């Protein structure tokens, strides 16, 4: 499948508009960069993008991740959940449920899909700054 098509399938429908064409191209280039840099091992390079801050032994899934998050609630680090209102990868109802289970705030970014930091970087940064402060 075309990378642009894949990207658009994870974002809010507004990203498919003509006025967003250049932004979508920039995002596609960003996510495609590892495949150009490491053509012989593009799959591993792309995986490295997603594991950049997590060691293989530290990768947590499902209940383990939820248990770790529960331990963080109330810590000095704090915890919150942020979601795009049109996230087709992790639906808003799933993010809402996680926030309920953890008893933490949920921030929803309007007209946004799965990539709030790319689709709406100003809104994402604003919400993150509020949370940190």
TIVEXDO-917001 format. One record per residue (C-alpha): residue number from 1; residue in three letters; x, y, z. Coordinates in steps of 0.05 Angstrom, whole numbers, always signed. Example, Ala and Ser with C-alpha at 12.3 -4.5 7.8 and 13.67 -1.06 7.14 Angstrom:
REM residues 2
 resi resn      x      y      z
    1  ALA   +246    -90   +156
    2  SER   +273    -21   +143
This chain:
REM residues 133
 resi resn      x      y      z
    1  UNK     +0     +0     +0
    2  UNK    +23    +71    -15
    3  UNK    +54   +106    +46
    4  UNK    +12   +168    +35
    5  UNK    -51   +125    +34
    6  UNK    -29    +89    +97
    7  UNK    -15   +156   +132
    8  UNK    -82   +184   +111
    9  UNK   -118   +122   +138
   10  UNK    -91   +139   +207
   11  UNK   -106   +213   +207
   12  UNK   -168   +257   +210
   13  UNK   -204   +264   +143
   14  UNK   -185   +338   +139
   15  UNK   -113   +315   +125
   16  UNK   -136   +290    +57
   17  UNK   -153   +361    +35
   18  UNK   -114   +397    -18
   19  UNK    -91   +449    +33
   20  UNK    -57   +393    +72
   21  UNK    -21   +360    +13
   22  UNK    +48   +389    +30
   23  UNK    +41   +372   +105
   24  UNK    +22   +300    +88
   25  UNK    +82   +296    +41
   26  UNK   +127   +320    +98
   27  UNK    +99   +269   +145
   28  UNK   +104   +212    +95
   29  UNK   +177   +232    +82
   30  UNK   +190   +231   +157
   31  UNK   +162   +161   +166
   32  UNK   +194   +136   +102
   33  UNK   +264   +163   +118
   34  UNK   +289    +99   +153
   35  UNK   +272    +58    +92
   36  UNK   +316   +103    +49
   37  UNK   +373   +106    +99
   38  UNK   +375    +30   +109
   39  UNK   +348     +0    +44
   40  UNK   +373    -70    +60
   41  UNK   +341    -72   +129
   42  UNK   +285    -22   +122
   43  UNK   +238    -63   +164
   44  UNK   +286    -62   +223
   45  UNK   +300    +12   +213
   46  UNK   +226    +28   +214
   47  UNK   +217    -14   +277
   48  UNK   +274    +25   +308
   49  UNK   +234    +89   +298
   50  UNK   +180    +61   +343
   51  UNK   +228    +32   +394
   52  UNK   +275    +91   +397
   53  UNK   +265   +103   +471
   54  UNK   +251    +32   +493
   55  UNK   +301    -26   +497
   56  UNK   +279    -94   +472
   57  UNK   +277   -121   +544
   58  UNK   +234    -61   +565
   59  UNK   +179    -70   +514
   60  UNK   +115    -78   +552
   61  UNK    +48   -100   +526
   62  UNK    -24   -101   +549
   63  UNK    -33   -115   +622
   64  UNK    +40   -105   +639
   65  UNK    +38    -35   +609
   66  UNK    -27    -19   +645
   67  UNK     +2    -44   +711
   68  UNK    +64     -1   +702
   69  UNK    +20    +59   +686
   70  UNK    -22    +47   +749
   71  UNK    +41    +49   +790
   72  UNK    +58   +117   +760
   73  UNK     -8   +148   +778
   74  UNK     +4   +195   +836
   75  UNK    +79   +195   +826
   76  UNK   +117   +260   +815
   77  UNK   +117   +242   +741
   78  UNK    +41   +241   +736
   79  UNK     +3   +209   +680
   80  UNK    -50   +229   +630
   81  UNK    -81   +203   +566
   82  UNK    -84   +243   +501
   83  UNK   -122   +222   +439
   84  UNK   -146   +249   +373
   85  UNK   -221   +249   +367
   86  UNK   -217   +211   +301
   87  UNK   -163   +161   +318
   88  UNK   -176   +100   +275
   89  UNK   -118    +60   +305
   90  UNK   -133    +69   +379
   91  UNK   -206    +90   +381
   92  UNK   -226   +146   +429
   93  UNK   -269    +97   +468
   94  UNK   -206    +56   +482
   95  UNK   -167   +117   +505
   96  UNK   -227   +138   +548
   97  UNK   -229    +69   +580
   98  UNK   -154    +71   +596
   99  UNK   -162   +140   +628
  100  UNK   -221   +113   +669
  101  UNK   -182    +52   +692
  102  UNK   -122    +94   +712
  103  UNK   -166   +150   +740
  104  UNK   -126   +202   +702
  105  UNK   -146   +261   +657
  106  UNK   -162   +249   +584
  107  UNK   -147   +305   +534
  108  UNK   -179   +299   +466
  109  UNK   -153   +337   +407
  110  UNK   -208   +355   +358
  111  UNK   -204   +340   +283
  112  UNK   -145   +295   +296
  113  UNK   -129   +222   +282
  114  UNK    -75   +176   +308
  115  UNK    -16   +225   +301
  116  UNK    -33   +287   +343
  117  UNK    +40   +307   +348
  118  UNK    +43   +310   +272
  119  UNK    -29   +330   +253
  120  UNK    -38   +384   +305
  121  UNK    +31   +398   +335
  122  UNK    +10   +465   +367
  123  UNK    -50   +434   +402
  124  UNK    -10   +374   +423
  125  UNK    +46   +418   +451
  126  UNK     -4   +463   +487
  127  UNK    -39   +404   +521
  128  UNK    +28   +372   +539
  129  UNK    +54   +438   +568
  130  UNK     -9   +446   +610
  131  UNK     +0   +375   +636
  132  UNK    +73   +384   +652
  133  UNK    +62   +450   +688
